[in-house]
Structures are given as structure tokens and as C-alpha cells.
């Protein structure tokens, strides 16, 4: 320890001892009646007011939906009732759970979201690793096309996607469609391609196949996230594995995958959440006779529209019922987030994707 450090420490100790020996009133005046302390107080108050204001703007709609879900039709007609219900009831929850078949919708949506999320997580991990670590001809062009999928409105492709899966023809593939058509007409006795098509509407297969092929909802974003993560993985890890005799696949599964688990869980949570709340593809590939999924429960149960008060407060009351359905939809997602919160935060920190 040099002499300069010793002198500084002795000076600080001397100043501290002198300050403690001064009268209490002088110490309080020196500590709290100063421009620096005033600036600190103003800054703390400003941050507190800002945080309270932002929190109010963000959380107020949720509080309004939660309190509205316990209101009866009479509360919506009472002008004295604002946020706190005067006649609290759970009829909205009971009707939605029973009449709209909430548990069935949750089971079907959990199965579909789980399949889609697992497929997207695996495919996007492999594709993102390929874009980040392997240089091949046209790699930049292919990655630009991946990013381009994020900018294409899904509405422009809905008719073609619907027709493709409505008349999914497994024989309409390969480099010789003419030969396949000849076999269909002369050997199988089929005159129209639709006769051999498979109707995949009202099944899970359209979304599963889109996820496996890397063309599903937000797959471009997941590939970008995984690519940014793998670019931050040191190349020395792979080089050391190659020196030890490991191949590409063994290195990927034994070295790369364990380091990417937090990021993979993040992609899984994103994919699961977006599929859980998706209504575009759900309504495109399923009808009323298909699987009962979460978006189908956002409808007005008949038992809640029978009373005279419900008829009079129809607009506000029906809006509250739909809000209650939304609360029931996002409730399982809150549990999923609480379970995977640690992995989600780690994945976002390591991905390098911000904004």
C-alpha cells in the first residue's frame, strides 16, 4: 500500500471524526440544508411521480377489466358505480367457463401451442446456427429473405394458404408433374387433382407444417434472435471440439445446444404465447366444427343476456363480458411466464436484440 493511499484514508477518517464531534444541529444543517440535497430530493420526487403516472396509465385498463368482470348488469346501469361493484358476482366467469367450454379450449390450445412452439424452437435454432456460423454462397440473400418474411402482411397470403391446405395434394410434388398427372388419370382413374387432395382444415396440421418448414407466424423473428445469439458464442468452443475429433452435429448437440438453452426457452415462450393468443391463423384454418380453441370463447353466453338489466346495459355489459374472456385467456400465460421468467430474462440479455 503506497503512502498516498494511507494519507487519503487518514484524511477521510479525520474529516469523519471532526464531523461527528460537531453539534447535532450543525450536522443536520450541513447535511440537509444544501443545494445538493435539494437537487436529490427533486430528482427522487420527479422519478416517483413519473413511475406512478406511467404505472397508472399501463395498469388502469387491467384494473378496470378486473373490476368490470365482477359487476352485475345492475352495476352498469347505476351511475354511482365507477370502479367498485355494488353487487359483485361471478356470473360472467361461470357462464364463460361452462357455456363457452373454457377448459376444452384451454386443453386444445395448450396442445396446439406446445406443438407449434417446440417445432419453431427446434427449426429456428438450427437455421439461426447455420446463418451465424457457416458461410455459404447466397447466405446473405437467404437471410434477407428471412427478414423479408417479417414485412409481408399475412393477409396477402391467407387465400393461397387456405387453398393449399384445403386441397393439400401430396402427389403434386417432384420434378415431373406431368408423369404424376398421367399416373393419376390413367392408373388411379382420377380426373381432377382435388380428388387426391387432403383436407387439412379443422386440424392442427397446417400450423404444425408451417412451423416445421420455418414459415409460421414470427419465425423470421425467432431465426434473427437465434442468429444474434450464436454470433456471440466464441468460435474457440467449436474449434476445440473439432480438434478433439467431434463432427458438426456432435459439436452442435453437445457444445452449442447446452449454451443456448436460455435462448431456446425464450423462443419457446414467445412462440407459445403468440400462438396462444393468435386469432388470424386460428380463424383461417379452423371453423366452428373444428377444434375448440381459445379465440372461440370470446363470445357472449346466452345466460348472461336473459335479464332485463342485461338488455338495457347491453353495450357496456357485453364489452365487460368480452374483457372477462380476455382475462381468462391470458391467465395461463401469466403462470407460464412465472415459470420461465428466469430463462426469458437471460435469453433477452444474451440475444443482443433490443428495441
KETI-476680 format. One record per residue (C-alpha): x, y, z; residue in three letters. Coordinates in steps of 0.25 Angstrom, whole numbers, plus 5000, padded with zeros to 4 digits. Example, Ala and Ser with C-alpha at 12.3 -4.5 7.8 and 13.67 -1.06 7.14 Angstrom:
// KETI-476680
<rec u="5049" v="4982" w="5031" residuo="Ala"/>
<rec u="5055" v="4996" w="5029" residuo="Ser"/>
END
This chain:
// KETI-476680
<rec u="5000" v="5000" w="5000" residuo="Unk"/>
<rec u="5006" v="5013" w="4996" residuo="Unk"/>
<rec u="5008" v="5026" w="5004" residuo="Unk"/>
<rec u="4997" v="5034" w="4996" residuo="Unk"/>
<rec u="4986" v="5023" w="4999" residuo="Unk"/>
<rec u="4990" v="5024" w="5014" residuo="Unk"/>
<rec u="4989" v="5039" w="5014" residuo="Unk"/>
<rec u="4976" v="5039" w="5007" residuo="Unk"/>
<rec u="4970" v="5029" w="5017" residuo="Unk"/>
<rec u="4975" v="5037" w="5029" residuo="Unk"/>
<rec u="4969" v="5050" w="5024" residuo="Unk"/>
<rec u="4956" v="5043" w="5022" residuo="Unk"/>
<rec u="4956" v="5038" w="5036" residuo="Unk"/>
<rec u="4960" v="5051" w="5042" residuo="Unk"/>
<rec u="4949" v="5058" w="5034" residuo="Unk"/>
<rec u="4939" v="5048" w="5039" residuo="Unk"/>
<rec u="4943" v="5049" w="5053" residuo="Unk"/>
<rec u="4942" v="5065" w="5053" residuo="Unk"/>
<rec u="4928" v="5064" w="5046" residuo="Unk"/>
<rec u="4923" v="5055" w="5057" residuo="Unk"/>
<rec u="4929" v="5064" w="5068" residuo="Unk"/>
<rec u="4921" v="5076" w="5063" residuo="Unk"/>
<rec u="4907" v="5079" w="5069" residuo="Unk"/>
<rec u="4895" v="5071" w="5064" residuo="Unk"/>
<rec u="4888" v="5084" w="5059" residuo="Unk"/>
<rec u="4900" v="5088" w="5051" residuo="Unk"/>
<rec u="4902" v="5074" w="5045" residuo="Unk"/>
<rec u="4887" v="5073" w="5041" residuo="Unk"/>
<rec u="4888" v="5087" w="5035" residuo="Unk"/>
<rec u="4901" v="5083" w="5027" residuo="Unk"/>
<rec u="4894" v="5070" w="5022" residuo="Unk"/>
<rec u="4880" v="5074" w="5019" residuo="Unk"/>
<rec u="4880" v="5089" w="5016" residuo="Unk"/>
<rec u="4889" v="5090" w="5004" residuo="Unk"/>
<rec u="4887" v="5091" w="4989" residuo="Unk"/>
<rec u="4892" v="5077" w="4986" residuo="Unk"/>
<rec u="4881" v="5071" w="4996" residuo="Unk"/>
<rec u="4871" v="5079" w="4989" residuo="Unk"/>
<rec u="4874" v="5074" w="4976" residuo="Unk"/>
<rec u="4874" v="5060" w="4981" residuo="Unk"/>
<rec u="4860" v="5062" w="4987" residuo="Unk"/>
<rec u="4855" v="5068" w="4974" residuo="Unk"/>
<rec u="4860" v="5057" w="4966" residuo="Unk"/>
<rec u="4854" v="5046" w="4975" residuo="Unk"/>
<rec u="4841" v="5053" w="4974" residuo="Unk"/>
<rec u="4841" v="5054" w="4959" residuo="Unk"/>
<rec u="4845" v="5039" w="4957" residuo="Unk"/>
<rec u="4834" v="5035" w="4967" residuo="Unk"/>
<rec u="4823" v="5044" w="4960" residuo="Unk"/>
<rec u="4828" v="5039" w="4947" residuo="Unk"/>
<rec u="4827" v="5024" w="4951" residuo="Unk"/>
<rec u="4814" v="5026" w="4957" residuo="Unk"/>
<rec u="4808" v="5032" w="4945" residuo="Unk"/>
<rec u="4813" v="5022" w="4935" residuo="Unk"/>
<rec u="4809" v="5011" w="4944" residuo="Unk"/>
<rec u="4795" v="5017" w="4945" residuo="Unk"/>
<rec u="4794" v="5018" w="4930" residuo="Unk"/>
<rec u="4798" v="5004" w="4928" residuo="Unk"/>
<rec u="4791" v="4997" w="4939" residuo="Unk"/>
<rec u="4778" v="5005" w="4940" residuo="Unk"/>
<rec u="4772" v="4997" w="4928" residuo="Unk"/>
<rec u="4775" v="4984" w="4935" residuo="Unk"/>
<rec u="4769" v="4989" w="4948" residuo="Unk"/>
<rec u="4756" v="4993" w="4940" residuo="Unk"/>
<rec u="4755" v="4980" w="4933" residuo="Unk"/>
<rec u="4757" v="4972" w="4946" residuo="Unk"/>
<rec u="4747" v="4980" w="4954" residuo="Unk"/>
<rec u="4737" v="4980" w="4942" residuo="Unk"/>
<rec u="4737" v="4965" w="4941" residuo="Unk"/>
<rec u="4731" v="4965" w="4955" residuo="Unk"/>
<rec u="4720" v="4975" w="4952" residuo="Unk"/>
<rec u="4705" v="4971" w="4950" residuo="Unk"/>
<rec u="4697" v="4977" w="4939" residuo="Unk"/>
<rec u="4690" v="4986" w="4950" residuo="Unk"/>
<rec u="4704" v="4992" w="4953" residuo="Unk"/>
<rec u="4706" v="4997" w="4939" residuo="Unk"/>
<rec u="4692" v="5004" w="4940" residuo="Unk"/>
<rec u="4696" v="5010" w="4953" residuo="Unk"/>
<rec u="4702" v="5024" w="4951" residuo="Unk"/>
<rec u="4708" v="5023" w="4965" residuo="Unk"/>
<rec u="4717" v="5011" w="4962" residuo="Unk"/>
<rec u="4730" v="5014" w="4955" residuo="Unk"/>
<rec u="4741" v="5004" w="4959" residuo="Unk"/>
<rec u="4736" v="4997" w="4971" residuo="Unk"/>
<rec u="4724" v="4988" w="4968" residuo="Unk"/>
<rec u="4712" v="4990" w="4977" residuo="Unk"/>
<rec u="4706" v="4976" w="4974" residuo="Unk"/>
<rec u="4719" v="4967" w="4972" residuo="Unk"/>
<rec u="4716" v="4954" w="4965" residuo="Unk"/>
<rec u="4724" v="4943" w="4958" residuo="Unk"/>
<rec u="4713" v="4940" w="4947" residuo="Unk"/>
<rec u="4722" v="4945" w="4936" residuo="Unk"/>
<rec u="4733" v="4935" w="4939" residuo="Unk"/>
<rec u="4723" v="4923" w="4942" residuo="Unk"/>
<rec u="4716" v="4925" w="4929" residuo="Unk"/>
<rec u="4729" v="4927" w="4921" residuo="Unk"/>
<rec u="4735" v="4914" w="4927" residuo="Unk"/>
<rec u="4723" v="4906" w="4925" residuo="Unk"/>
<rec u="4715" v="4911" w="4913" residuo="Unk"/>
<rec u="4728" v="4915" w="4905" residuo="Unk"/>
<rec u="4735" v="4902" w="4909" residuo="Unk"/>
<rec u="4747" v="4909" w="4914" residuo="Unk"/>
<rec u="4754" v="4896" w="4919" residuo="Unk"/>
<rec u="4753" v="4889" w="4906" residuo="Unk"/>
<rec u="4758" v="4901" w="4899" residuo="Unk"/>
<rec u="4770" v="4902" w="4909" residuo="Unk"/>
<rec u="4774" v="4888" w="4906" residuo="Unk"/>
<rec u="4773" v="4889" w="4891" residuo="Unk"/>
<rec u="4780" v="4902" w="4891" residuo="Unk"/>
<rec u="4791" v="4897" w="4900" residuo="Unk"/>
<rec u="4793" v="4884" w="4891" residuo="Unk"/>
<rec u="4794" v="4893" w="4879" residuo="Unk"/>
<rec u="4803" v="4904" w="4885" residuo="Unk"/>
<rec u="4812" v="4893" w="4890" residuo="Unk"/>
<rec u="4814" v="4886" w="4877" residuo="Unk"/>
<rec u="4816" v="4899" w="4869" residuo="Unk"/>
<rec u="4825" v="4905" w="4880" residuo="Unk"/>
<rec u="4834" v="4892" w="4880" residuo="Unk"/>
<rec u="4835" v="4892" w="4865" residuo="Unk"/>
<rec u="4838" v="4906" w="4864" residuo="Unk"/>
<rec u="4849" v="4906" w="4875" residuo="Unk"/>
<rec u="4856" v="4894" w="4868" residuo="Unk"/>
<rec u="4855" v="4899" w="4854" residuo="Unk"/>
<rec u="4859" v="4913" w="4857" residuo="Unk"/>
<rec u="4871" v="4908" w="4866" residuo="Unk"/>
<rec u="4877" v="4900" w="4854" residuo="Unk"/>
<rec u="4874" v="4911" w="4844" residuo="Unk"/>
<rec u="4880" v="4922" w="4853" residuo="Unk"/>
<rec u="4892" v="4914" w="4856" residuo="Unk"/>
<rec u="4894" v="4912" w="4841" residuo="Unk"/>
<rec u="4893" v="4926" w="4837" residuo="Unk"/>
<rec u="4903" v="4930" w="4849" residuo="Unk"/>
<rec u="4914" v="4920" w="4848" residuo="Unk"/>
<rec u="4914" v="4915" w="4833" residuo="Unk"/>
<rec u="4918" v="4924" w="4821" residuo="Unk"/>
<rec u="4912" v="4919" w="4808" residuo="Unk"/>
<rec u="4908" v="4925" w="4795" residuo="Unk"/>
<rec u="4896" v="4933" w="4796" residuo="Unk"/>
<rec u="4895" v="4933" w="4811" residuo="Unk"/>
<rec u="4893" v="4948" w="4812" residuo="Unk"/>
<rec u="4882" v="4947" w="4801" residuo="Unk"/>
<rec u="4875" v="4936" w="4808" residuo="Unk"/>
<rec u="4876" v="4943" w="4822" residuo="Unk"/>
<rec u="4870" v="4956" w="4815" residuo="Unk"/>
<rec u="4858" v="4947" w="4810" residuo="Unk"/>
<rec u="4856" v="4942" w="4824" residuo="Unk"/>
<rec u="4855" v="4957" w="4829" residuo="Unk"/>
<rec u="4846" v="4960" w="4818" residuo="Unk"/>
<rec u="4836" v="4950" w="4823" residuo="Unk"/>
<rec u="4834" v="4959" w="4835" residuo="Unk"/>
<rec u="4830" v="4970" w="4826" residuo="Unk"/>
<rec u="4820" v="4963" w="4817" residuo="Unk"/>
<rec u="4805" v="4965" w="4823" residuo="Unk"/>
<rec u="4799" v="4951" w="4826" residuo="Unk"/>
<rec u="4786" v="4956" w="4820" residuo="Unk"/>
<rec u="4793" v="4955" w="4806" residuo="Unk"/>
<rec u="4795" v="4941" w="4807" residuo="Unk"/>
<rec u="4783" v="4936" w="4814" residuo="Unk"/>
<rec u="4775" v="4931" w="4802" residuo="Unk"/>
<rec u="4787" v="4924" w="4796" residuo="Unk"/>
<rec u="4790" v="4917" w="4809" residuo="Unk"/>
<rec u="4776" v="4913" w="4811" residuo="Unk"/>
<rec u="4774" v="4907" w="4797" residuo="Unk"/>
<rec u="4788" v="4900" w="4799" residuo="Unk"/>
<rec u="4783" v="4893" w="4812" residuo="Unk"/>
<rec u="4769" v="4891" w="4808" residuo="Unk"/>
<rec u="4773" v="4883" w="4795" residuo="Unk"/>
<rec u="4787" v="4878" w="4800" residuo="Unk"/>
<rec u="4791" v="4869" w="4789" residuo="Unk"/>
<rec u="4803" v="4860" w="4793" residuo="Unk"/>
<rec u="4804" v="4855" w="4778" residuo="Unk"/>
<rec u="4806" v="4869" w="4773" residuo="Unk"/>
<rec u="4821" v="4869" w="4776" residuo="Unk"/>
<rec u="4834" v="4866" w="4769" residuo="Unk"/>
<rec u="4841" v="4870" w="4756" residuo="Unk"/>
<rec u="4831" v="4862" w="4747" residuo="Unk"/>
<rec u="4817" v="4867" w="4750" residuo="Unk"/>
<rec u="4813" v="4862" w="4736" residuo="Unk"/>
<rec u="4816" v="4848" w="4739" residuo="Unk"/>
<rec u="4809" v="4849" w="4753" residuo="Unk"/>
<rec u="4797" v="4855" w="4745" residuo="Unk"/>
<rec u="4797" v="4843" w="4735" residuo="Unk"/>
<rec u="4798" v="4833" w="4747" residuo="Unk"/>
<rec u="4786" v="4840" w="4754" residuo="Unk"/>
<rec u="4778" v="4839" w="4741" residuo="Unk"/>
<rec u="4781" v="4826" w="4735" residuo="Unk"/>
<rec u="4785" v="4817" w="4746" residuo="Unk"/>
<rec u="4778" v="4823" w="4758" residuo="Unk"/>
<rec u="4766" v="4827" w="4750" residuo="Unk"/>
<rec u="4766" v="4841" w="4756" residuo="Unk"/>
<rec u="4762" v="4852" w="4746" residuo="Unk"/>
<rec u="4763" v="4864" w="4756" residuo="Unk"/>
<rec u="4775" v="4868" w="4765" residuo="Unk"/>
<rec u="4765" v="4871" w="4776" residuo="Unk"/>
<rec u="4761" v="4856" w="4777" residuo="Unk"/>
<rec u="4774" v="4852" w="4783" residuo="Unk"/>
<rec u="4775" v="4865" w="4792" residuo="Unk"/>
<rec u="4775" v="4864" w="4807" residuo="Unk"/>
<rec u="4766" v="4874" w="4814" residuo="Unk"/>
<rec u="4775" v="4879" w="4826" residuo="Unk"/>
<rec u="4765" v="4890" w="4830" residuo="Unk"/>
<rec u="4760" v="4888" w="4845" residuo="Unk"/>
<rec u="4773" v="4880" w="4849" residuo="Unk"/>
<rec u="4786" v="4884" w="4855" residuo="Unk"/>
<rec u="4794" v="4880" w="4843" residuo="Unk"/>
<rec u="4794" v="4894" w="4835" residuo="Unk"/>
<rec u="4801" v="4901" w="4847" residuo="Unk"/>
<rec u="4810" v="4889" w="4850" residuo="Unk"/>
<rec u="4815" v="4888" w="4836" residuo="Unk"/>
<rec u="4817" v="4903" w="4835" residuo="Unk"/>
<rec u="4825" v="4903" w="4848" residuo="Unk"/>
<rec u="4833" v="4891" w="4843" residuo="Unk"/>
<rec u="4836" v="4898" w="4830" residuo="Unk"/>
<rec u="4840" v="4911" w="4837" residuo="Unk"/>
<rec u="4829" v="4919" w="4830" residuo="Unk"/>
<rec u="4820" v="4920" w="4842" residuo="Unk"/>
<rec u="4816" v="4933" w="4850" residuo="Unk"/>
<rec u="4828" v="4941" w="4854" residuo="Unk"/>
<rec u="4838" v="4930" w="4850" residuo="Unk"/>
<rec u="4847" v="4941" w="4843" residuo="Unk"/>
<rec u="4848" v="4948" w="4857" residuo="Unk"/>
<rec u="4852" v="4935" w="4864" residuo="Unk"/>
<rec u="4863" v="4932" w="4854" residuo="Unk"/>
<rec u="4868" v="4946" w="4855" residuo="Unk"/>
<rec u="4868" v="4945" w="4870" residuo="Unk"/>
<rec u="4876" v="4931" w="4870" residuo="Unk"/>
<rec u="4885" v="4936" w="4859" residuo="Unk"/>
<rec u="4889" v="4948" w="4868" residuo="Unk"/>
<rec u="4891" v="4939" w="4880" residuo="Unk"/>
<rec u="4900" v="4929" w="4873" residuo="Unk"/>
<rec u="4908" v="4940" w="4867" residuo="Unk"/>
<rec u="4912" v="4944" w="4881" residuo="Unk"/>
<rec u="4917" v="4929" w="4884" residuo="Unk"/>
<rec u="4932" v="4929" w="4883" residuo="Unk"/>
<rec u="4937" v="4921" w="4871" residuo="Unk"/>
<rec u="4948" v="4915" w="4880" residuo="Unk"/>
<rec u="4938" v="4905" w="4886" residuo="Unk"/>
<rec u="4935" v="4899" w="4873" residuo="Unk"/>
<rec u="4949" v="4899" w="4869" residuo="Unk"/>
<rec u="4953" v="4892" w="4881" residuo="Unk"/>
<rec u="4942" v="4881" w="4879" residuo="Unk"/>
<rec u="4947" v="4879" w="4864" residuo="Unk"/>
<rec u="4961" v="4877" w="4869" residuo="Unk"/>
<rec u="4956" v="4866" w="4879" residuo="Unk"/>
<rec u="4950" v="4859" w="4867" residuo="Unk"/>
<rec u="4936" v="4864" w="4868" residuo="Unk"/>
<rec u="4928" v="4866" w="4856" residuo="Unk"/>
<rec u="4918" v="4877" w="4853" residuo="Unk"/>
<rec u="4906" v="4870" w="4858" residuo="Unk"/>
<rec u="4913" v="4865" w="4871" residuo="Unk"/>
<rec u="4918" v="4879" w="4873" residuo="Unk"/>
<rec u="4904" v="4885" w="4871" residuo="Unk"/>
<rec u="4897" v="4876" w="4881" residuo="Unk"/>
<rec u="4908" v="4874" w="4892" residuo="Unk"/>
<rec u="4914" v="4888" w="4892" residuo="Unk"/>
<rec u="4905" v="4898" w="4885" residuo="Unk"/>
<rec u="4891" v="4894" w="4890" residuo="Unk"/>
<rec u="4895" v="4894" w="4905" residuo="Unk"/>
<rec u="4899" v="4908" w="4904" residuo="Unk"/>
<rec u="4887" v="4912" w="4896" residuo="Unk"/>
<rec u="4876" v="4907" w="4906" residuo="Unk"/>
<rec u="4872" v="4920" w="4912" residuo="Unk"/>
<rec u="4871" v="4926" w="4898" residuo="Unk"/>
<rec u="4863" v="4914" w="4893" residuo="Unk"/>
<rec u="4854" v="4915" w="4905" residuo="Unk"/>
<rec u="4852" v="4929" w="4901" residuo="Unk"/>
<rec u="4848" v="4926" w="4887" residuo="Unk"/>
<rec u="4839" v="4915" w="4892" residuo="Unk"/>
<rec u="4831" v="4925" w="4901" residuo="Unk"/>
<rec u="4830" v="4935" w="4890" residuo="Unk"/>
<rec u="4824" v="4924" w="4881" residuo="Unk"/>
<rec u="4815" v="4918" w="4891" residuo="Unk"/>
<rec u="4810" v="4932" w="4895" residuo="Unk"/>
<rec u="4807" v="4937" w="4881" residuo="Unk"/>
<rec u="4801" v="4924" w="4877" residuo="Unk"/>
<rec u="4792" v="4924" w="4889" residuo="Unk"/>
<rec u="4786" v="4938" w="4886" residuo="Unk"/>
<rec u="4786" v="4936" w="4871" residuo="Unk"/>
<rec u="4773" v="4938" w="4864" residuo="Unk"/>
<rec u="4777" v="4940" w="4850" residuo="Unk"/>
<rec u="4782" v="4926" w="4847" residuo="Unk"/>
<rec u="4772" v="4920" w="4856" residuo="Unk"/>
<rec u="4761" v="4926" w="4849" residuo="Unk"/>
<rec u="4767" v="4923" w="4835" residuo="Unk"/>
<rec u="4770" v="4908" w="4838" residuo="Unk"/>
<rec u="4758" v="4905" w="4847" residuo="Unk"/>
<rec u="4743" v="4907" w="4847" residuo="Unk"/>
<rec u="4732" v="4905" w="4857" residuo="Unk"/>
<rec u="4732" v="4890" w="4855" residuo="Unk"/>
<rec u="4747" v="4889" w="4857" residuo="Unk"/>
<rec u="4756" v="4889" w="4870" residuo="Unk"/>
<rec u="4750" v="4898" w="4880" residuo="Unk"/>
<rec u="4762" v="4908" w="4883" residuo="Unk"/>
<rec u="4764" v="4920" w="4892" residuo="Unk"/>
<rec u="4759" v="4931" w="4882" residuo="Unk"/>
<rec u="4746" v="4923" w="4881" residuo="Unk"/>
<rec u="4742" v="4927" w="4895" residuo="Unk"/>
<rec u="4741" v="4942" w="4893" residuo="Unk"/>
<rec u="4726" v="4941" w="4891" residuo="Unk"/>
<rec u="4714" v="4945" w="4899" residuo="Unk"/>
<rec u="4708" v="4933" w="4907" residuo="Unk"/>
<rec u="4693" v="4933" w="4905" residuo="Unk"/>
<rec u="4690" v="4932" w="4920" residuo="Unk"/>
<rec u="4696" v="4946" w="4922" residuo="Unk"/>
<rec u="4687" v="4953" w="4912" residuo="Unk"/>
<rec u="4673" v="4948" w="4918" residuo="Unk"/>
<rec u="4671" v="4958" w="4929" residuo="Unk"/>
<rec u="4664" v="4972" w="4926" residuo="Unk"/>
<rec u="4676" v="4979" w="4933" residuo="Unk"/>
<rec u="4686" v="4972" w="4923" residuo="Unk"/>
<rec u="4677" v="4976" w="4911" residuo="Unk"/>
<rec u="4677" v="4991" w="4916" residuo="Unk"/>
<rec u="4692" v="4991" w="4918" residuo="Unk"/>
<rec u="4695" v="4982" w="4906" residuo="Unk"/>
<rec u="4707" v="4990" w="4900" residuo="Unk"/>
<rec u="4715" v="4992" w="4913" residuo="Unk"/>
<rec u="4711" v="4979" w="4919" residuo="Unk"/>
<rec u="4715" v="4971" w="4906" residuo="Unk"/>
<rec u="4728" v="4979" w="4906" residuo="Unk"/>
<rec u="4731" v="4974" w="4920" residuo="Unk"/>
<rec u="4728" v="4960" w="4917" residuo="Unk"/>
<rec u="4738" v="4960" w="4905" residuo="Unk"/>
<rec u="4748" v="4967" w="4914" residuo="Unk"/>
<rec u="4746" v="4955" w="4924" residuo="Unk"/>
<rec u="4748" v="4945" w="4913" residuo="Unk"/>
<rec u="4761" v="4952" w="4910" residuo="Unk"/>
<rec u="4765" v="4951" w="4925" residuo="Unk"/>
<rec u="4763" v="4936" w="4925" residuo="Unk"/>
<rec u="4771" v="4935" w="4912" residuo="Unk"/>
<rec u="4783" v="4942" w="4918" residuo="Unk"/>
<rec u="4782" v="4936" w="4932" residuo="Unk"/>
<rec u="4790" v="4923" w="4928" residuo="Unk"/>
<rec u="4801" v="4931" w="4921" residuo="Unk"/>
<rec u="4804" v="4938" w="4934" residuo="Unk"/>
<rec u="4807" v="4925" w="4940" residuo="Unk"/>
<rec u="4815" v="4921" w="4928" residuo="Unk"/>
<rec u="4823" v="4934" w="4930" residuo="Unk"/>
<rec u="4825" v="4932" w="4945" residuo="Unk"/>
<rec u="4831" v="4918" w="4942" residuo="Unk"/>
<rec u="4840" v="4923" w="4931" residuo="Unk"/>
<rec u="4843" v="4937" w="4935" residuo="Unk"/>
<rec u="4858" v="4934" w="4939" residuo="Unk"/>
<rec u="4861" v="4928" w="4925" residuo="Unk"/>
<rec u="4853" v="4939" w="4918" residuo="Unk"/>
<rec u="4861" v="4950" w="4924" residuo="Unk"/>
<rec u="4874" v="4942" w="4922" residuo="Unk"/>
<rec u="4870" v="4940" w="4907" residuo="Unk"/>
<rec u="4867" v="4954" w="4905" residuo="Unk"/>
<rec u="4880" v="4959" w="4911" residuo="Unk"/>
<rec u="4888" v="4949" w="4902" residuo="Unk"/>
<rec u="4881" v="4951" w="4889" residuo="Unk"/>
<rec u="4886" v="4965" w="4886" residuo="Unk"/>
<rec u="4873" v="4969" w="4880" residuo="Unk"/>
<rec u="4867" v="4981" w="4886" residuo="Unk"/>
<rec u="4857" v="4992" w="4883" residuo="Unk"/>
END
